[in-house]
Amino acid sequence: MSAHCVLPSLEQSAPPGANALRPQVPTPVLQPPHVLQSYYDALFRAHGPQHWWPGRTRFEVIVGAILTQNTSWSNVERAIRNLRSEKLLSPVAIERISPARLARLIRSSGYFRQKARKLKAFVHFLRDTHQGSLTKMFRTPTAVLREQLLAVHGIGPETADSILLYAGKHPVFVVDAYTRRILERHHLAPGKRSYEEIRALFEQTLPPSAALFNEYHGLIVRTGKDFCRARAPLCENCALKPFLPPSLEAAP
């Protein structure tokens, strides 16, 4: 199945007013637009839809985005199962539970005391700023809401963008370690570019589509985990092998 059957092509323009809502980001050293689109097409042909981010509700996605900091997703899944079994996957429930009990339930995610404080900080922000309503929160313009989230204790750029994209369907691109590794190996982001520069590379080169950014990031996660490993990458079996710079392609 072609990616263009389900996701926007580069010829599509942004909806009216979309640019006014887009976060202000640095101007990157842009690649030709077709480069990132070609990478996406190759990954989608090889792997298909990734159905990422896993989560039953918007709030569960937010919890997962906070808990996945510095740990594997399998550890997060155990923590979320604990919260679900105790009927605690709602903002009100997280606000009411004691920090100590919350920390015990999410212990598998690591840094559990700090993450309990981060979950508490988010639900307090949601109550104080958006009357406890995720619907009201996600109606906030993207740039404004991103700044609000970044001001919440424990929420950095990657977590904020994961919340915006996966829970709120805002058109922002999530940059993670897999994204950086793939771009650096393919010489698309040389010189240790900042988070904001890499985010701008995607957001200013591709259409502002939450569906596209969602699927693209999911495909990058799949590629980073299964092929573009930090050590002993499996380039021969990777869908992005045709795009490798000659020097890396020739390497044993």
Phi and psi in degrees as GROMACS dihedral restraints (atoms count N, CA, C in turn):
[ dihedral_restraints ]
;  ai    aj    ak    al  type     phi  dphi    fc
    3     4     5     6     1   -77.8    20    10
    4     5     6     7     1   140.8    20    10
    6     7     8     9     1   -61.6    20    10
    7     8     9    10     1   -30.5    20    10
    9    10    11    12     1   -70.3    20    10
   10    11    12    13     1   -10.9    20    10
   12    13    14    15     1   -76.0    20    10
   13    14    15    16     1   -22.9    20    10
   15    16    17    18     1  -119.5    20    10
   16    17    18    19     1   -19.8    20    10
   18    19    20    21     1  -126.7    20    10
   19    20    21    22     1   159.7    20    10
   21    22    23    24     1   -67.7    20    10
   22    23    24    25     1   150.4    20    10
   24    25    26    27     1   -95.2    20    10
   25    26    27    28     1   170.9    20    10
   27    28    29    30     1   -67.2    20    10
   28    29    30    31     1   -20.8    20    10
   30    31    32    33     1   -73.8    20    10
   31    32    33    34     1   -17.9    20    10
   33    34    35    36     1   -73.9    20    10
   34    35    36    37     1   140.7    20    10
   36    37    38    39     1   -96.4    20    10
   37    38    39    40     1   162.5    20    10
   39    40    41    42     1   -68.4    20    10
   40    41    42    43     1   147.9    20    10
   42    43    44    45     1   -64.7    20    10
   43    44    45    46     1   156.3    20    10
   45    46    47    48     1   -54.2    20    10
   46    47    48    49     1   133.4    20    10
   48    49    50    51     1    81.6    20    10
   49    50    51    52     1    -3.9    20    10
   51    52    53    54     1   -64.0    20    10
   52    53    54    55     1   -40.0    20    10
   54    55    56    57     1   -64.1    20    10
   55    56    57    58     1   -29.4    20    10
   57    58    59    60     1   -68.2    20    10
   58    59    60    61     1   -23.3    20    10
   60    61    62    63     1   -95.8    20    10
   61    62    63    64     1    -7.7    20    10
   63    64    65    66     1   -75.3    20    10
   64    65    66    67     1   139.7    20    10
   66    67    68    69     1   -60.1    20    10
   67    68    69    70     1   147.7    20    10
   69    70    71    72     1   -79.0    20    10
   70    71    72    73     1   119.9    20    10
   72    73    74    75     1  -132.6    20    10
   73    74    75    76     1   159.8    20    10
   75    76    77    78     1   -63.4    20    10
   76    77    78    79     1   155.1    20    10
   78    79    80    81     1   -81.0    20    10
   79    80    81    82     1   117.2    20    10
   81    82    83    84     1   -85.3    20    10
   82    83    84    85     1   173.2    20    10
   84    85    86    87     1   -81.5    20    10
   85    86    87    88     1    98.6    20    10
   87    88    89    90     1   -76.1    20    10
   88    89    90    91     1   142.8    20    10
   90    91    92    93     1   -87.0    20    10
   91    92    93    94     1   160.2    20    10
   93    94    95    96     1   -54.9    20    10
   94    95    96    97     1   138.7    20    10
   96    97    98    99     1   -51.6    20    10
   97    98    99   100     1   -35.8    20    10
   99   100   101   102     1   -68.6    20    10
  100   101   102   103     1   -18.7    20    10
  102   103   104   105     1   -64.8    20    10
  103   104   105   106     1   -54.9    20    10
  105   106   107   108     1   -66.9    20    10
  106   107   108   109     1   -33.1    20    10
  108   109   110   111     1   -66.3    20    10
  109   110   111   112     1   -39.1    20    10
  111   112   113   114     1   -64.7    20    10
  112   113   114   115     1   -39.1    20    10
  114   115   116   117     1   -62.1    20    10
  115   116   117   118     1   -45.6    20    10
  117   118   119   120     1   -60.2    20    10
  118   119   120   121     1   -47.7    20    10
  120   121   122   123     1   -58.9    20    10
  121   122   123   124     1   -42.5    20    10
  123   124   125   126     1   -64.4    20    10
  124   125   126   127     1   -42.0    20    10
  126   127   128   129     1   -68.5    20    10
  127   128   129   130     1   -40.5    20    10
  129   130   131   132     1   -67.3    20    10
  130   131   132   133     1   -40.1    20    10
  132   133   134   135     1   -61.9    20    10
  133   134   135   136     1   -37.4    20    10
  135   136   137   138     1   -76.8    20    10
  136   137   138   139     1   -35.9    20    10
  138   139   140   141     1  -122.1    20    10
  139   140   141   142     1   -18.5    20    10
  141   142   143   144     1    70.4    20    10
  142   143   144   145     1  -172.0    20    10
  144   145   146   147     1   -62.2    20    10
  145   146   147   148     1   140.8    20    10
  147   148   149   150     1  -101.3    20    10
  148   149   150   151     1   -13.1    20    10
  150   151   152   153     1    52.6    20    10
  151   152   153   154     1    46.4    20    10
  153   154   155   156     1  -109.7    20    10
  154   155   156   157     1   130.1    20    10
  156   157   158   159     1  -105.6    20    10
  157   158   159   160     1   137.8    20    10
  159   160   161   162     1   -67.5    20    10
  160   161   162   163     1   132.2    20    10
  162   163   164   165     1   170.8    20    10
  163   164   165   166     1   140.0    20    10
  165   166   167   168     1   -82.7    20    10
  166   167   168   169     1   -28.0    20    10
  168   169   170   171     1  -137.4    20    10
  169   170   171   172     1   167.4    20    10
  171   172   173   174     1   -61.8    20    10
  172   173   174   175     1   -40.2    20    10
  174   175   176   177     1   -68.2    20    10
  175   176   177   178     1   -36.8    20    10
  177   178   179   180     1   -62.5    20    10
  178   179   180   181     1   -38.6    20    10
  180   181   182   183     1   -61.4    20    10
  181   182   183   184     1   -42.9    20    10
  183   184   185   186     1   -62.9    20    10
  184   185   186   187     1   -45.1    20    10
  186   187   188   189     1   -59.1    20    10
  187   188   189   190     1   -44.9    20    10
  189   190   191   192     1   -61.9    20    10
  190   191   192   193     1   -38.8    20    10
  192   193   194   195     1   -63.4    20    10
  193   194   195   196     1   -35.3    20    10
  195   196   197   198     1   -76.6    20    10
  196   197   198   199     1   -42.3    20    10
  198   199   200   201     1   -72.8    20    10
  199   200   201   202     1   -24.9    20    10
  201   202   203   204     1   -77.8    20    10
  202   203   204   205     1    -3.6    20    10
  204   205   206   207     1   -59.9    20    10
  205   206   207   208     1   124.1    20    10
  207   208   209   210     1    59.9    20    10
  208   209   210   211     1    33.3    20    10
  210   211   212   213     1  -156.3    20    10
  211   212   213   214     1   172.1    20    10
  213   214   215   216     1   -86.6    20    10
  214   215   216   217     1   158.7    20    10
  216   217   218   219     1   -65.8    20    10
  217   218   219   220     1   -31.8    20    10
  219   220   221   222     1   -61.6    20    10
  220   221   222   223     1   -35.6    20    10
  222   223   224   225     1   -68.1    20    10
  223   224   225   226     1   -36.9    20    10
  225   226   227   228     1   -66.9    20    10
  226   227   228   229     1   -41.1    20    10
  228   229   230   231     1   -58.4    20    10
  229   230   231   232     1   -40.2    20    10
  231   232   233   234     1   -63.8    20    10
  232   233   234   235     1   -41.8    20    10
  234   235   236   237     1   -64.1    20    10
  235   236   237   238     1   -42.2    20    10
  237   238   239   240     1   -66.6    20    10
  238   239   240   241     1   -37.7    20    10
  240   241   242   243     1   -61.1    20    10
  241   242   243   244     1   -40.1    20    10
  243   244   245   246     1   -61.6    20    10
  244   245   246   247     1   -45.1    20    10
  246   247   248   249     1   -64.9    20    10
  247   248   249   250     1   -39.8    20    10
  249   250   251   252     1   -66.1    20    10
  250   251   252   253     1   -42.2    20    10
  252   253   254   255     1   -64.5    20    10
  253   254   255   256     1   -26.3    20    10
  255   256   257   258     1   -95.4    20    10
  256   257   258   259     1     8.3    20    10
  258   259   260   261     1    56.0    20    10
  259   260   261   262     1    48.1    20    10
  261   262   263   264     1  -115.2    20    10
  262   263   264   265     1    12.1    20    10
  264   265   266   267     1   -91.2    20    10
  265   266   267   268     1    59.0    20    10
  267   268   269   270     1  -147.1    20    10
  268   269   270   271     1   153.9    20    10
  270   271   272   273     1   -58.7    20    10
  271   272   273   274     1   -41.2    20    10
  273   274   275   276     1   -63.8    20    10
  274   275   276   277     1   -42.3    20    10
  276   277   278   279     1   -65.9    20    10
  277   278   279   280     1   -40.8    20    10
  279   280   281   282     1   -66.3    20    10
  280   281   282   283     1   -35.0    20    10
  282   283   284   285     1   -68.6    20    10
  283   284   285   286     1   -34.4    20    10
  285   286   287   288     1   -82.9    20    10
  286   287   288   289     1   -28.8    20    10
  288   289   290   291     1   -69.6    20    10
  289   290   291   292     1   148.8    20    10
  291   292   293   294     1   -70.7    20    10
  292   293   294   295     1   147.0    20    10
  294   295   296   297     1   -57.0    20    10
  295   296   297   298     1   -38.1    20    10
  297   298   299   300     1   -65.6    20    10
  298   299   300   301     1   -44.3    20    10
  300   301   302   303     1   -68.0    20    10
  301   302   303   304     1   -41.0    20    10
  303   304   305   306     1   -59.4    20    10
  304   305   306   307     1   -44.5    20    10
  306   307   308   309     1   -60.4    20    10
  307   308   309   310     1   -40.6    20    10
  309   310   311   312     1   -63.3    20    10
  310   311   312   313     1   -40.4    20    10
  312   313   314   315     1   -69.3    20    10
  313   314   315   316     1   -27.9    20    10
  315   316   317   318     1  -105.4    20    10
  316   317   318   319     1    18.8    20    10
  318   319   320   321     1   -54.7    20    10
  319   320   321   322     1   -37.6    20    10
  321   322   323   324     1   -61.9    20    10
  322   323   324   325     1   -20.6    20    10
  324   325   326   327     1   -80.6    20    10
  325   326   327   328     1    -7.3    20    10
  327   328   329   330     1    77.6    20    10
  328   329   330   331     1   156.1    20    10
  330   331   332   333     1    46.5    20    10
  331   332   333   334     1    41.6    20    10
  333   334   335   336     1   -67.1    20    10
  334   335   336   337     1   -33.2    20    10
  336   337   338   339     1   -67.6    20    10
  337   338   339   340     1   -43.6    20    10
  339   340   341   342     1   -64.0    20    10
  340   341   342   343     1   -40.9    20    10
  342   343   344   345     1   -69.7    20    10
  343   344   345   346     1   -31.4    20    10
  345   346   347   348     1   -62.1    20    10
  346   347   348   349     1   -42.4    20    10
  348   349   350   351     1   -64.0    20    10
  349   350   351   352     1   -36.8    20    10
  351   352   353   354     1   -67.3    20    10
  352   353   354   355     1   -41.5    20    10
  354   355   356   357     1   -63.4    20    10
  355   356   357   358     1   -42.2    20    10
  357   358   359   360     1   -62.0    20    10
  358   359   360   361     1   -41.7    20    10
  360   361   362   363     1   -63.4    20    10
  361   362   363   364     1   -38.7    20    10
  363   364   365   366     1   -66.3    20    10
  364   365   366   367     1   -46.8    20    10
  366   367   368   369     1   -67.6    20    10
  367   368   369   370     1   -30.9    20    10
  369   370   371   372     1   -66.1    20    10
  370   371   372   373     1   -41.7    20    10
  372   373   374   375     1   -60.6    20    10
  373   374   375   376     1   -45.1    20    10
  375   376   377   378     1   -60.1    20    10
  376   377   378   379     1   -42.8    20    10
  378   379   380   381     1   -67.8    20    10
  379   380   381   382     1   -47.4    20    10
  381   382   383   384     1   -74.0    20    10
  382   383   384   385     1   -33.3    20    10
  384   385   386   387     1  -100.2    20    10
  385   386   387   388     1   -31.4    20    10
  387   388   389   390     1  -130.1    20    10
  388   389   390   391     1    27.8    20    10
  390   391   392   393     1    52.9    20    10
  391   392   393   394     1    30.3    20    10
  393   394   395   396     1    75.4    20    10
  394   395   396   397     1     9.3    20    10
  396   397   398   399     1  -106.4    20    10
  397   398   399   400     1   119.3    20    10
  399   400   401   402     1   -66.6    20    10
  400   401   402   403     1   -33.6    20    10
  402   403   404   405     1   -61.3    20    10
  403   404   405   406     1   -46.8    20    10
  405   406   407   408     1   -63.7    20    10
  406   407   408   409     1   -41.0    20    10
  408   409   410   411     1   -60.0    20    10
  409   410   411   412     1   -47.0    20    10
  411   412   413   414     1   -77.3    20    10
  412   413   414   415     1    -8.4    20    10
  414   415   416   417     1   -80.9    20    10
  415   416   417   418     1   -10.4    20    10
  417   418   419   420     1   -68.4    20    10
  418   419   420   421     1   138.3    20    10
  420   421   422   423     1   -52.4    20    10
  421   422   423   424     1   144.4    20    10
  423   424   425   426     1   -53.0    20    10
  424   425   426   427     1   -51.7    20    10
  426   427   428   429     1   -62.0    20    10
  427   428   429   430     1   -39.6    20    10
  429   430   431   432     1   -67.1    20    10
  430   431   432   433     1   -47.6    20    10
  432   433   434   435     1   -65.3    20    10
  433   434   435   436     1   -36.8    20    10
  435   436   437   438     1   -61.1    20    10
  436   437   438   439     1   -43.2    20    10
  438   439   440   441     1   -65.1    20    10
  439   440   441   442     1   -38.4    20    10
  441   442   443   444     1   -62.7    20    10
  442   443   444   445     1   -45.3    20    10
  444   445   446   447     1   -64.3    20    10
  445   446   447   448     1   -40.5    20    10
  447   448   449   450     1   -65.4    20    10
  448   449   450   451     1   -19.9    20    10
  450   451   452   453     1   -85.3    20    10
  451   452   453   454     1    -7.4    20    10
  453   454   455   456     1   -82.0    20    10
  454   455   456   457     1   137.2    20    10
  456   457   458   459     1   -53.9    20    10
  457   458   459   460     1   127.3    20    10
  459   460   461   462     1    86.1    20    10
  460   461   462   463     1     1.7    20    10
  462   463   464   465     1  -110.0    20    10
  463   464   465   466     1   110.9    20    10
  465   466   467   468     1   -99.3    20    10
  466   467   468   469     1  -173.7    20    10
  468   469   470   471     1   -58.1    20    10
  469   470   471   472     1   -45.8    20    10
  471   472   473   474     1   -65.1    20    10
  472   473   474   475     1   -42.6    20    10
  474   475   476   477     1   -66.3    20    10
  475   476   477   478     1   -43.7    20    10
  477   478   479   480     1   -60.2    20    10
  478   479   480   481     1   -44.2    20    10
  480   481   482   483     1   -70.5    20    10
  481   482   483   484     1   -33.5    20    10
  483   484   485   486     1   -63.3    20    10
  484   485   486   487     1   -41.9    20    10
  486   487   488   489     1   -63.5    20    10
  487   488   489   490     1   -46.9    20    10
  489   490   491   492     1   -61.6    20    10
  490   491   492   493     1   -46.8    20    10
  492   493   494   495     1   -75.6    20    10
  493   494   495   496     1   -54.1    20    10
  495   496   497   498     1   -83.9    20    10
  496   497   498   499     1   -34.8    20    10
  498   499   500   501     1   -91.3    20    10
  499   500   501   502     1   -33.8    20    10
  501   502   503   504     1  -107.6    20    10
  502   503   504   505     1    -7.5    20    10
  504   505   506   507     1    58.3    20    10
  505   506   507   508     1    34.6    20    10
  507   508   509   510     1   -86.2    20    10
  508   509   510   511     1   141.9    20    10
  510   511   512   513     1   -79.4    20    10
  511   512   513   514     1    75.0    20    10
  513   514   515   516     1  -123.8    20    10
  514   515   516   517     1   149.9    20    10
  516   517   518   519     1   -99.4    20    10
  517   518   519   520     1   133.1    20    10
  519   520   521   522     1   -90.9    20    10
  520   521   522   523     1   123.8    20    10
  522   523   524   525     1  -103.7    20    10
  523   524   525   526     1   122.9    20    10
  525   526   527   528     1  -126.2    20    10
  526   527   528   529     1  -174.2    20    10
  528   529   530   531     1   -63.3    20    10
  529   530   531   532     1   -34.7    20    10
  531   532   533   534     1   -64.1    20    10
  532   533   534   535     1   -43.0    20    10
  534   535   536   537     1   -59.0    20    10
  535   536   537   538     1   -49.3    20    10
  537   538   539   540     1   -61.1    20    10
  538   539   540   541     1   -44.4    20    10
  540   541   542   543     1   -61.6    20    10
  541   542   543   544     1   -45.3    20    10
  543   544   545   546     1   -65.3    20    10
  544   545   546   547     1   -45.7    20    10
  546   547   548   549     1   -64.5    20    10
  547   548   549   550     1   -40.4    20    10
  549   550   551   552     1   -68.5    20    10
  550   551   552   553     1   -40.3    20    10
  552   553   554   555     1   -66.6    20    10
  553   554   555   556     1   -29.6    20    10
  555   556   557   558     1   -95.3    20    10
  556   557   558   559     1     9.7    20    10
  558   559   560   561     1    60.5    20    10
  559   560   561   562     1    31.6    20    10
  561   562   563   564     1   -95.8    20    10
  562   563   564   565     1   -16.4    20    10
  564   565   566   567     1  -140.7    20    10
  565   566   567   568     1    69.6    20    10
  567   568   569   570     1   -74.4    20    10
  568   569   570   571     1   162.8    20    10
  570   571   572   573     1    74.9    20    10
  571   572   573   574     1    26.9    20    10
  573   574   575   576     1    53.6    20    10
  574   575   576   577     1    61.0    20    10
  576   577   578   579     1   -61.9    20    10
  577   578   579   580     1   151.0    20    10
  579   580   581   582     1   -73.6    20    10
  580   581   582   583     1   166.6    20    10
  582   583   584   585     1   -54.5    20    10
  583   584   585   586     1   -48.3    20    10
  585   586   587   588     1   -66.4    20    10
  586   587   588   589     1   -33.7    20    10
  588   589   590   591     1   -67.7    20    10
  589   590   591   592     1   -40.3    20    10
  591   592   593   594     1   -70.2    20    10
  592   593   594   595     1   -40.0    20    10
  594   595   596   597     1   -59.2    20    10
  595   596   597   598     1   -42.6    20    10
  597   598   599   600     1   -65.3    20    10
  598   599   600   601     1   -33.7    20    10
  600   601   602   603     1   -56.8    20    10
  601   602   603   604     1   -43.3    20    10
  603   604   605   606     1   -76.7    20    10
  604   605   606   607     1   -47.2    20    10
  606   607   608   609     1   -70.3    20    10
  607   608   609   610     1   -29.4    20    10
  609   610   611   612     1   -94.2    20    10
  610   611   612   613     1    -7.2    20    10
  612   613   614   615     1  -103.3    20    10
  613   614   615   616     1   -32.4    20    10
  615   616   617   618     1  -107.2    20    10
  616   617   618   619     1   162.9    20    10
  618   619   620   621     1   -62.0    20    10
  619   620   621   622     1   147.3    20    10
  621   622   623   624     1   -76.1    20    10
  622   623   624   625     1    74.3    20    10
  624   625   626   627     1  -120.3    20    10
  625   626   627   628     1   121.0    20    10
  627   628   629   630     1   -62.7    20    10
  628   629   630   631     1   -37.9    20    10
  630   631   632   633     1   -62.9    20    10
  631   632   633   634     1   -42.9    20    10
  633   634   635   636     1   -65.4    20    10
  634   635   636   637     1   -48.6    20    10
  636   637   638   639     1   -64.4    20    10
  637   638   639   640     1   -36.7    20    10
  639   640   641   642     1   -59.9    20    10
  640   641   642   643     1   -54.2    20    10
  642   643   644   645     1   -66.5    20    10
  643   644   645   646     1   -38.9    20    10
  645   646   647   648     1   -62.5    20    10
  646   647   648   649     1   -46.8    20    10
  648   649   650   651     1   -64.3    20    10
  649   650   651   652     1   -39.6    20    10
  651   652   653   654     1   -59.7    20    10
  652   653   654   655     1   -40.4    20    10
  654   655   656   657     1   -67.8    20    10
  655   656   657   658     1   -36.5    20    10
  657   658   659   660     1   -65.3    20    10
  658   659   660   661     1   -42.2    20    10
  660   661   662   663     1   -59.2    20    10
  661   662   663   664     1   -46.1    20    10
  663   664   665   666     1   -59.5    20    10
  664   665   666   667     1   -44.9    20    10
  666   667   668   669     1   -67.5    20    10
  667   668   669   670     1   -42.3    20    10
  669   670   671   672     1   -65.1    20    10
  670   671   672   673     1   -37.9    20    10
  672   673   674   675     1   -73.5    20    10
  673   674   675   676     1   -41.2    20    10
  675   676   677   678     1   -97.0    20    10
  676   677   678   679     1   -23.7    20    10
  678   679   680   681     1  -130.1    20    10
  679   680   681   682     1   -56.6    20    10
  681   682   683   684     1   -86.3    20    10
  682   683   684   685     1    64.5    20    10
  684   685   686   687     1   -75.4    20    10
  685   686   687   688     1   157.3    20    10
  687   688   689   690     1   -62.4    20    10
  688   689   690   691     1   -38.9    20    10
  690   691   692   693     1  -122.4    20    10
  691   692   693   694     1   143.7    20    10
  693   694   695   696     1    51.9    20    10
  694   695   696   697     1    59.1    20    10
  696   697   698   699     1   -64.7    20    10
  697   698   699   700     1   146.7    20    10
  699   700   701   702     1   -98.3    20    10
  700   701   702   703     1    65.0    20    10
  702   703   704   705     1   -63.0    20    10
  703   704   705   706     1   -34.5    20    10
  705   706   707   708     1   -61.4    20    10
  706   707   708   709     1   -30.3    20    10
  708   709   710   711     1  -100.6    20    10
  709   710   711   712     1     2.8    20    10
  711   712   713   714     1   -87.4    20    10
  712   713   714   715     1   142.1    20    10
  714   715   716   717     1   -65.1    20    10
  715   716   717   718     1   -18.9    20    10
  717   718   719   720     1   -93.8    20    10
  718   719   720   721     1     5.9    20    10
  720   721   722   723     1   -55.5    20    10
  721   722   723   724     1   -40.6    20    10
  723   724   725   726     1   -61.7    20    10
  724   725   726   727     1   -16.9    20    10
  726   727   728   729     1   -97.9    20    10
  727   728   729   730     1    -2.2    20    10
  729   730   731   732     1   -61.8    20    10
  730   731   732   733     1   140.0    20    10
  732   733   734   735     1   -58.1    20    10
  733   734   735   736     1   147.1    20    10
  735   736   737   738     1   -52.5    20    10
  736   737   738   739     1   -38.8    20    10
  738   739   740   741     1   -63.3    20    10
  739   740   741   742     1   -37.6    20    10
  741   742   743   744     1   -79.1    20    10
  742   743   744   745     1   -34.4    20    10
  744   745   746   747     1   -64.0    20    10
  745   746   747   748     1   -33.8    20    10
  747   748   749   750     1   -82.2    20    10
  748   749   750   751     1   -13.6    20    10
  750   751   752   753     1   -69.8    20    10
  751   752   753   754     1   146.5    20    10
